[in-house]
Amino acid sequence: MSRLIGLVICILAFSLSGCGEPDEPAANAPTSSRVPDDNVFKDQVRALEKAEDVQKTVNEAAARQREVIEEQAR
């Protein structure tokens, strides 16, 4: 009988421990990620996101260069 009570107490303790507040996100993890951190492909997705950010920077620089060239042509 005492084993049954111990088992019931353990089951209640484990089930109640799952009802806590969610953990805070990691400080170094990107917040705009398209997939959760527990995904198998998280490294590849982060690399793709970084490449997209670099492409945005390159596109902005090319637009600025085009504007300078057009201003010089006038």
VEXROSE-414194 format. One record per residue: x, y, z of N, C-alpha, C, CB in turn; residue number from 1. Coordinates in Angstrom, 3 decimals. Glycine has a CB too. Layout:
<seses>
SESE:n.east:n.north:n.up:ca.east:ca.north:ca.up:c.east:c.north:c.up:cb.east:cb.north:cb.up:resi
SESE:X:Y:Z:X:Y:Z:X:Y:Z:X:Y:Z:NUM;
...
</seses>
This chain:
<seses>
SESE:n.east:n.north:n.up:ca.east:ca.north:ca.up:c.east:c.north:c.up:cb.east:cb.north:cb.up:resi
SESE:0.818:-1.192:0.000:0.000:0.000:0.000:0.866:1.262:0.000:-0.933:-0.005:1.203:1;
SESE:1.988:1.226:0.766:2.854:2.400:0.826:3.544:2.639:-0.520:3.901:2.235:1.939:2;
SESE:3.813:1.598:-1.273:4.396:1.763:-2.602:3.406:2.432:-3.547:4.836:0.407:-3.168:3;
SESE:2.152:2.095:-3.401:1.125:2.702:-4.236:1.010:4.191:-3.940:-0.225:2.009:-4.019:4;
SESE:1.051:4.550:-2.676:0.983:5.971:-2.298:2.218:6.704:-2.813:0.865:6.130:-0.754:5;
SESE:3.385:6.111:-2.692:4.616:6.714:-3.209:4.557:6.897:-4.716:5.822:5.858:-2.840:6;
SESE:4.012:5.906:-5.407:3.870:5.988:-6.856:2.912:7.115:-7.246:3.375:4.648:-7.420:7;
SESE:1.799:7.217:-6.533:0.827:8.274:-6.818:1.451:9.646:-6.567:-0.445:8.094:-5.953:8;
SESE:2.200:9.791:-5.499:2.856:11.068:-5.196:3.867:11.418:-6.277:3.547:11.012:-3.821:9;
SESE:4.643:10.440:-6.740:5.618:10.694:-7.806:4.923:11.104:-9.096:6.485:9.452:-8.050:10;
SESE:3.845:10.434:-9.444:3.117:10.778:-10.666:2.551:12.185:-10.568:1.987:9.766:-10.930:11;
SESE:1.984:12.549:-9.417:1.461:13.900:-9.230:2.574:14.939:-9.307:0.736:14.007:-7.888:12;
SESE:3.723:14.650:-8.699:4.831:15.605:-8.721:5.331:15.820:-10.146:5.980:15.118:-7.824:13;
SESE:5.472:14.756:-10.929:5.938:14.890:-12.307:4.915:15.615:-13.181:6.242:13.515:-12.893:14;
SESE:3.647:15.322:-12.979:2.638:15.980:-13.814:2.512:17.457:-13.460:1.279:15.286:-13.659:15;
SESE:2.682:17.832:-12.196:2.613:19.234:-11.806:3.864:20.004:-12.214:2.406:19.347:-10.312:16;
SESE:4.990:19.335:-12.309:6.214:20.037:-12.699:6.172:20.473:-14.165:7.432:19.146:-12.455:17;
SESE:5.360:19.836:-14.972:5.217:20.221:-16.370:4.323:21.435:-16.570:4.676:19.072:-17.156:18;
SESE:3.707:21.929:-15.526:2.774:23.054:-15.636:3.427:24.388:-15.326:1.602:22.845:-14.711:19;
SESE:4.747:24.456:-15.287:5.446:25.690:-14.946:5.498:26.659:-16.109:6.843:25.382:-14.481:20;
SESE:6.058:27.834:-15.857:6.227:28.863:-16.873:7.254:28.389:-17.906:6.667:30.210:-16.228:21;
SESE:7.110:28.797:-19.167:8.106:28.422:-20.178:9.439:29.111:-19.886:7.610:28.792:-21.600:22;
SESE:10.501:28.471:-20.317:11.842:29.021:-20.103:12.041:30.259:-20.957:12.924:27.971:-20.423:23;
SESE:12.926:31.155:-20.508:13.271:32.351:-21.273:14.104:31.933:-22.480:14.045:33.384:-20.392:24;
SESE:13.949:32.601:-23.612:14.785:32.254:-24.770:16.245:32.587:-24.495:14.301:32.996:-26.034:25;
SESE:17.114:31.857:-25.142:18.550:32.078:-24.964:18.931:33.458:-25.479:19.370:30.988:-25.690:26;
SESE:19.894:34.084:-24.836:20.290:35.448:-25.204:20.992:35.495:-26.562:21.205:36.034:-24.133:27;
SESE:21.704:34.435:-26.921:22.458:34.460:-28.168:21.696:33.857:-29.345:23.754:33.728:-27.985:28;
SESE:20.504:33.382:-29.120:19.730:32.786:-30.197:18.988:33.872:-30.977:18.739:31.747:-29.640:29;
SESE:18.948:33.739:-32.273:18.217:34.746:-33.040:16.723:34.641:-32.772:18.499:34.592:-34.542:30;
SESE:16.062:35.768:-32.693:14.643:35.760:-32.378:13.775:35.682:-33.618:14.285:36.983:-31.588:31;
SESE:14.326:35.947:-34.771:13.531:35.943:-35.992:13.671:34.638:-36.772:13.931:37.106:-36.868:32;
SESE:14.087:33.610:-36.126:14.291:32.343:-36.807:12.956:31.761:-37.275:15.015:31.352:-35.886:33;
SESE:12.969:31.116:-38.410:11.744:30.567:-38.969:11.418:29.190:-38.423:11.848:30.505:-40.461:34;
SESE:12.364:28.528:-37.782:12.126:27.197:-37.240:12.538:27.165:-35.779:12.892:26.125:-38.046:35;
SESE:11.952:26.274:-34.996:12.340:26.187:-33.586:13.770:25.684:-33.419:11.384:25.273:-32.835:36;
SESE:14.349:25.953:-32.245:15.733:25.561:-31.990:15.927:24.052:-31.894:16.213:26.205:-30.724:37;
SESE:14.863:23.288:-31.657:15.024:21.845:-31.525:14.905:21.128:-32.872:13.990:21.295:-30.555:38;
SESE:14.949:21.880:-33.963:14.886:21.306:-35.296:16.236:20.709:-35.669:14.460:22.365:-36.325:39;
SESE:16.213:19.649:-36.432:17.430:18.968:-36.848:18.284:19.854:-37.755:17.085:17.666:-37.561:40;
SESE:17.648:20.714:-38.526:18.340:21.528:-39.509:18.597:22.950:-39.022:17.550:21.564:-40.783:41;
SESE:18.661:23.163:-37.714:18.783:24.526:-37.182:20.064:25.215:-37.661:18.753:24.497:-35.651:42;
SESE:21.174:24.508:-37.763:22.426:25.118:-38.228:22.311:25.547:-39.696:23.605:24.130:-38.053:43;
SESE:21.690:24.701:-40.505:21.538:25.040:-41.915:20.581:26.221:-42.087:21.033:23.823:-42.707:44;
SESE:19.525:26.265:-41.296:18.563:27.362:-41.397:19.210:28.667:-40.956:17.309:27.071:-40.548:45;
SESE:19.989:28.615:-39.899:20.692:29.825:-39.447:21.682:30.314:-40.502:21.429:29.556:-38.122:46;
SESE:22.368:29.386:-41.150:23.306:29.779:-42.209:22.548:30.406:-43.378:24.128:28.557:-42.694:47;
SESE:21.404:29.855:-43.713:20.589:30.418:-44.789:20.092:31.813:-44.421:19.401:29.499:-45.100:48;
SESE:19.658:31.995:-43.174:19.198:33.316:-42.730:20.338:34.333:-42.763:18.610:33.231:-41.310:49;
SESE:21.529:33.892:-42.382:22.687:34.788:-42.420:23.018:35.169:-43.857:23.907:34.129:-41.748:50;
SESE:22.930:34.217:-44.765:23.193:34.497:-46.173:22.155:35.462:-46.736:23.205:33.196:-46.987:51;
SESE:20.910:35.327:-46.312:19.872:36.256:-46.766:20.150:37.667:-46.256:18.484:35.785:-46.295:52;
SESE:20.626:37.778:-45.015:20.975:39.092:-44.472:22.136:39.717:-45.243:21.333:38.976:-42.984:53;
SESE:23.118:38.907:-45.597:24.258:39.403:-46.369:23.782:39.856:-47.756:25.361:38.305:-46.497:54;
SESE:22.861:39.101:-48.348:22.336:39.476:-49.661:21.608:40.814:-49.588:21.393:38.386:-50.196:55;
SESE:20.868:41.057:-48.517:20.196:42.351:-48.343:21.221:43.479:-48.290:19.334:42.352:-47.060:56;
SESE:22.312:43.254:-47.573:23.366:44.267:-47.467:23.995:44.534:-48.833:24.448:43.820:-46.461:57;
SESE:24.253:43.485:-49.591:24.838:43.636:-50.924:23.879:44.384:-51.845:25.190:42.258:-51.522:58;
SESE:22.594:44.064:-51.770:21.601:44.748:-52.601:21.514:46.232:-52.253:20.226:44.090:-52.437:59;
SESE:21.577:46.556:-50.977:21.543:47.963:-50.559:22.771:48.715:-51.073:21.463:48.069:-49.022:60;
SESE:23.935:48.084:-50.988:25.162:48.719:-51.475:25.102:48.910:-52.989:26.398:47.877:-51.091:61;
SESE:24.556:47.942:-53.704:24.441:48.068:-55.156:23.476:49.193:-55.523:23.971:46.739:-55.777:62;
SESE:22.403:49.335:-54.762:21.452:50.421:-55.035:22.103:51.777:-54.795:20.193:50.274:-54.156:63;
SESE:22.880:51.886:-53.724:23.584:53.141:-53.457:24.595:53.448:-54.565:24.295:53.075:-52.093:64;
SESE:25.284:52.432:-55.035:26.272:52.627:-56.098:25.585:53.056:-57.400:27.086:51.330:-56.324:65;
SESE:24.433:52.452:-57.697:23.676:52.858:-58.882:23.254:54.319:-58.797:22.445:51.968:-59.057:66;
SESE:22.817:54.745:-57.611:22.414:56.140:-57.422:23.588:57.093:-57.654:21.844:56.342:-56.012:67;
SESE:24.756:56.735:-57.156:25.948:57.566:-57.342:26.306:57.647:-58.818:27.137:57.009:-56.531:68;
SESE:26.252:56.532:-59.514:26.588:56.516:-60.935:25.577:57.357:-61.726:26.620:55.060:-61.470:69;
SESE:24.306:57.251:-61.391:23.287:58.045:-62.090:23.472:59.537:-61.826:21.879:57.607:-61.659:70;
SESE:23.850:59.891:-60.611:24.083:61.303:-60.284:25.286:61.850:-61.057:24.306:61.476:-58.766:71;
SESE:26.333:61.040:-61.213:27.507:61.466:-61.946:27.233:61.578:-63.447:28.646:60.504:-61.695:72;
SESE:26.287:60.795:-63.935:25.971:60.805:-65.363:25.144:62.032:-65.747:25.220:59.530:-65.747:73;
SESE:24.532:62.676:-64.789:23.686:63.840:-65.094:24.460:65.057:-65.335:22.734:64.099:-64.012:74;
</seses>
